[in-house]
Amino acid sequence: MDKKIFGQLQKIKGISGVSILDDMGATLHTTMKDHQLNEIAGFLAGIGSLLEKDLKLGKPSRIILKSPKDDSVIIHINDDNNAVALFAPRRLASSLISRKIENIIGVWNEDLISCET
């Protein structure tokens, strides 16, 4: 992911951070200061590989984790197995943020895994 796209993702109104992750969930670059949220994002990005390779369920393009009190984590997994994670307050609509991510990175796929914690 180039710096221009990363910069555009950071400008999405209301987000508290952006992370770029590899296919195993390791953080490649982040603006997020909360280490625990980065760990959660990495875990979720790694689940994409698990679902595809080990469970043969196909690779998800989006994973959204909504928390009842903390930031939500919205992850988009690219075809090259890199993932982008955005962190946003619960009050923001994750579907709206997800569409903005898709417009910036050029991804559109209806596959969605949504988990409530």
C-alpha positions as CSV (number, residue, x, y, z in Angstrom):
1,M,0.0,0.0,0.0
2,D,1.5,3.3,-1.0
3,K,1.8,6.4,1.2
4,K,-0.8,8.3,-0.7
5,I,-3.5,5.7,0.1
6,F,-2.3,5.4,3.7
7,G,-2.7,9.2,4.0
8,Q,-6.2,9.1,2.5
9,L,-7.3,6.4,5.0
10,Q,-6.0,8.6,7.9
11,K,-8.2,11.4,6.7
12,I,-11.5,9.5,7.1
13,K,-13.5,11.6,9.5
14,G,-13.9,10.1,13.0
15,I,-11.3,7.3,12.9
16,S,-8.8,7.0,15.7
17,G,-6.1,5.1,13.9
18,V,-5.0,3.1,10.8
19,S,-2.8,0.0,10.7
20,I,-1.4,-2.0,7.8
21,L,-1.0,-5.7,8.6
22,D,0.5,-8.6,6.7
23,D,-1.3,-11.9,6.1
24,M,-0.3,-13.3,9.5
25,G,-1.4,-10.2,11.3
26,A,1.9,-8.6,12.0
27,T,1.8,-4.8,12.0
28,L,3.7,-3.2,9.2
29,H,2.8,0.4,9.9
30,T,0.4,2.0,12.3
31,T,-0.8,5.3,13.6
32,M,-2.7,3.6,16.4
33,K,-1.2,4.2,19.9
34,D,-3.3,1.5,21.7
35,H,-1.2,-1.6,21.5
36,Q,-4.0,-3.9,22.6
37,L,-6.3,-2.7,19.7
38,N,-3.4,-3.4,17.3
39,E,-3.0,-6.9,18.7
40,I,-6.8,-7.5,18.2
41,A,-6.5,-6.2,14.6
42,G,-3.5,-8.5,14.0
43,F,-5.4,-11.5,15.4
44,L,-8.4,-10.8,13.2
45,A,-6.3,-10.3,10.1
46,G,-4.7,-13.7,10.8
47,I,-8.1,-15.3,11.0
48,G,-8.6,-14.5,7.3
49,S,-5.7,-16.8,6.4
50,L,-7.0,-19.5,8.8
51,L,-10.5,-19.4,7.2
52,E,-9.0,-19.7,3.7
53,K,-6.1,-22.1,4.1
54,D,-7.0,-24.3,7.1
55,L,-10.8,-24.4,7.1
56,K,-11.3,-24.0,3.3
57,L,-14.1,-21.5,3.9
58,G,-12.7,-18.9,1.5
59,K,-10.9,-15.7,2.3
60,P,-13.0,-12.9,3.8
61,S,-12.6,-9.4,2.4
62,R,-13.9,-7.7,5.5
63,I,-14.0,-8.4,9.2
64,I,-15.7,-6.0,11.6
65,L,-15.5,-6.3,15.3
66,K,-17.9,-4.1,17.3
67,S,-17.2,-3.4,20.9
68,P,-20.0,-2.3,23.3
69,K,-17.7,0.4,24.8
70,D,-14.4,0.6,23.0
71,D,-13.4,1.4,19.4
72,S,-14.7,-0.9,16.6
73,V,-12.1,-2.5,14.4
74,I,-12.8,-2.6,10.7
75,I,-10.4,-4.8,8.6
76,H,-10.2,-5.1,4.8
77,I,-8.0,-7.9,3.4
78,N,-6.6,-7.2,0.0
79,D,-5.9,-9.8,-2.7
80,D,-2.2,-9.6,-2.0
81,N,-3.0,-10.7,1.6
82,N,-2.1,-7.4,3.2
83,A,-4.8,-6.0,5.4
84,V,-5.8,-2.5,6.5
85,A,-7.4,-2.0,9.9
86,L,-9.2,1.2,10.9
87,F,-10.3,2.0,14.4
88,A,-13.4,4.0,15.0
89,P,-15.6,4.9,17.9
90,R,-18.6,2.7,18.3
91,R,-21.0,5.5,17.5
92,L,-19.8,5.7,13.9
93,A,-21.5,3.4,11.4
94,S,-19.0,0.7,10.4
95,S,-20.7,0.1,7.1
96,L,-20.2,3.8,6.2
97,I,-16.5,3.7,7.1
98,S,-16.2,0.4,5.3
99,R,-17.5,2.0,2.1
100,K,-15.1,4.8,2.5
101,I,-12.2,2.3,2.8
102,E,-13.4,0.5,-0.3
103,N,-13.6,3.7,-2.3
104,I,-10.0,4.6,-1.3
105,I,-8.4,1.2,-1.8
106,G,-10.7,0.1,-4.7
107,V,-12.1,-3.0,-3.0
108,W,-15.7,-4.2,-3.3
109,N,-16.8,-7.6,-2.2
110,E,-20.0,-8.6,-0.3
111,D,-18.2,-11.2,1.9
112,L,-18.5,-10.0,5.5
113,I,-17.8,-11.6,8.9
114,S,-19.2,-9.5,11.7
115,C,-18.6,-10.4,15.4
116,E,-20.2,-8.7,18.4
117,T,-18.1,-8.7,21.6
